[in-house]
Amino acid sequence: MIDIRRYYGPCTQCVGAIMAHKQTWAAALGVVLLLMLQQAEALKYPCGRGFEGLGFCDMRRGVADRVATLVANLTLQEKVLQLVNGAAGVPRLGLPPYQWWSEALHGVSNQGPGTSFAHSIPSATSFPQVLLSAASFNSSLFLAIGQAISTEARAMYNMGLSGLTYWSPNINIFRDPRWGRGQETPGEDPLLVSSYAVNFVQGLQSIDASDPTKSLKVAACCKHYTAYDIDQWKDVDRFHYNANVNAQDLGDSYQPPFQACIEEGASACVMCSYNRVNGVPSCADKSMLNDIVRDQWGLNGYIVSDCDSVEVMYDYMHYTTTPMQAVADSILAGLDLNCGDFLSHYAALAVAEGLVHEEDIDKSLTYLYTTLMRLGYFDGNPRKQKYGELGPNQVCSDEHKQLAVEAAKQGMVLLKNLNQTLPLSKNLGQVAVIGPNADASEMLRANYAGLPCRNTTVVSGIERYADVLYLNGCSGTVSCDGLYFAQDLENLTMAVEQADAVVLVMGLDQTQERESFDRTTLLLPGQQKTIIEHVANSASSPIILVIMSGGPVDISFAQSNPSIGAILWGGYPGEAGGEAVASILFGDHNPSGRLPNTWYTENYTQWSMADSRMRSDPSTGYPGRTYRFQSSSDLTLYEFGYGLSYSNFSMSIAANTTSFNLTTTTKNNTFCDDQAKCDVLIVDDVQGCFSMEVNIDVHNGGPMDGTNTVLLLWHPPAAMTTSLGAPLRQLIAFQPQRVPANQTVRTSFPIDACKQLSFLAPDGLTRLLPLGSHSLSVIADPIAPTMSVIIGTLQSLS
């Protein structure tokens, strides 16, 4: 008989009665329904029995009217107690406490206090860490993951286990490979990060376009705004870090994902970060919050601080001389909600001192309550609402668990495959699986993870294909500095000598990179390199190195070692990680992932992580950041977009050269010293900018069906990079393309020259379109096809 406690919570007497007396299934079902009803009635939600008649509970009235009525009924002291993540509620109005803080970075998580697991729902689907999912370059996958998480989140809300506001995703640029939270981001490229933000948020929120209130399934929150990409590096921490960012870097690197998240993704929330930007704390910067986020980009939602950021402003930064001034500066800048309790203590005092007005607090409450109204929070019993049918059966469903497997497979990147070492034969006798990450389950889930539906380690995944001889090799964790290292090496020698293949599963985990902990080196921890080289010298069978990590590691020694036949980056792949790794190793899945960030050698660490400049500085040797601006190939191990396949793919661009002439209204172009020889146009002044279609033929020469991820890069005229700071190269379009073996499929990208062949000027405001010869190329191995686009001018109109 089914244990109904697993689904509907503990009711020992009810279950005991059913078990003892063996009542019929019909009777048991009646008890189950009664339990469900009792639990639904026990849920704490506004506008319940006795309060339905209050004006803000009247669903016939408009959202704005309902919100205004609610705010008008609150006293000042009641108001300030709602400005924190643990909102106190108002008992006299039937408002229960509400916890705004829940997390869903790559699955519903219990890392925030707003969510917990219980008998009714003991776990949730754990998808790959974001950086690995981003490596798929599959926008449809980003959307599907968001939709799945949204369904599970709403189901948990219906069961009283979570709120409706989730502070995800993290869409900061992965600027420096040492950043401990880079694993949480979609990578280093603004277009890719923006695509992830838009699609994940759209999936998570599932806004009903037909509903004039723009109702939400759950509310997303894009974080951490802005230029936040350092946690604790040497003596620099996020509470004191001041990101000195010029206008051009801010506008074309740090800001685009947040703009896309709001304008295209329609995110209901933005979180401001701990750090300062050019001297001003992010959560107290009116130009950044109110002027840009709310007025310019049109945020329809609320702005929340990262946890205790307002307190940090006063206690750590000493930006203000009193707590009340810190509160006032934040509220007046546009902050609506404080993660922490600082505002609840000092906001009323700030009003009393005249630093902020009660009307300013009313404005914040209006944004907060409008968001909750859109979520149906004030519409009574959740089980009688639009998503009321969602419950335990929709969490950890077969569909979601299979999506987690597929996401992990699509993201993993094949970095080396010497002489077709992979895929392995399915007829192998014994496989030695070695390494501290080989049977590590917690590592799979990374950070901000919940309790998974299941855990499939690499060892258990490979056991589905072959007999496994497993050795940790490090006497414990990935730090690999155990006291019995010599004995470990001796055991490894014996193991690899009798194995038909050797799989080394090495890399990092959350002890090496995480929130509040950045790396100072890109090398593998402890004795991992020694172990890898020892195995490479001892084994005569094929050796495969699997790197499990978020950020990149310098494995140049393994890339150049001919005894190591293949290298696979597995990221932090979530609950089904081991299954995904094994399916690639044994050829049931043809790898198609591409690196969403550049992998550097250890030499890169000579440059300060606290230097926020994106562009290179030849005068000092500063190399620049990310593939868009980094000019030194000596520092690069694997380039952005790199990834191999078991198929022999080749690509060609259908046209070699195309030319266009444009007309501009500019009379005096301030970006040109010589107006007669001006080589750049101001985009806003171009009359009728041209569009074109770039057609790329993808041929799969076999032997397997496969997916080739087409990445189209723009290379502006070289003079623009030195004179006006144009990027060296820029991703302008991408698409995974499925191609059967021995067939050719065409991928087409519409290109708008004024949007995709232009760049932001040094003033951070003006977009410029270079004249002359542009180049478009496709990232491919070994030959990258290119085409030229030549842009000229006909005349300038007065």
Beta strands, then each sheet from edge to edge (+ up, - down):
strand 1: 86-87
strand 2: 98-99
strand 3: 222-225
strand 4: 232-233
strand 5: 236-237
strand 6: 242-243
strand 7: 269-272
strand 8: 276-277
strand 9: 280-281
strand 10: 302-305
strand 11: 413-417
strand 12: 430-434
strand 13: 467-471
strand 14: 501-507
strand 15: 543-548
strand 16: 566-569
strand 17: 599-600
strand 18: 636-638
strand 19: 649-653
strand 20: 657-664
strand 21: 680-682
strand 22: 686-687
strand 23: 691-700
strand 24: 706-715
strand 25: 730-739
strand 26: 743-752
strand 27: 759-760
strand 28: 767-770
strand 29: 772-778
strand 30: 786-796
sheet 1: 1+ 2-
sheet 2: 3+ 7+ 10+
sheet 3: 4+ 5-
sheet 4: 6+ 8+ 9-
sheet 5: 11+ 16- 15- 14- 12- 13-
sheet 6: 17+ 18-
sheet 7: 19+ 23- 26+
sheet 8: 22+ 20- 30- 29+ 24- 25+
sheet 9: 21+ 28- 27+
end
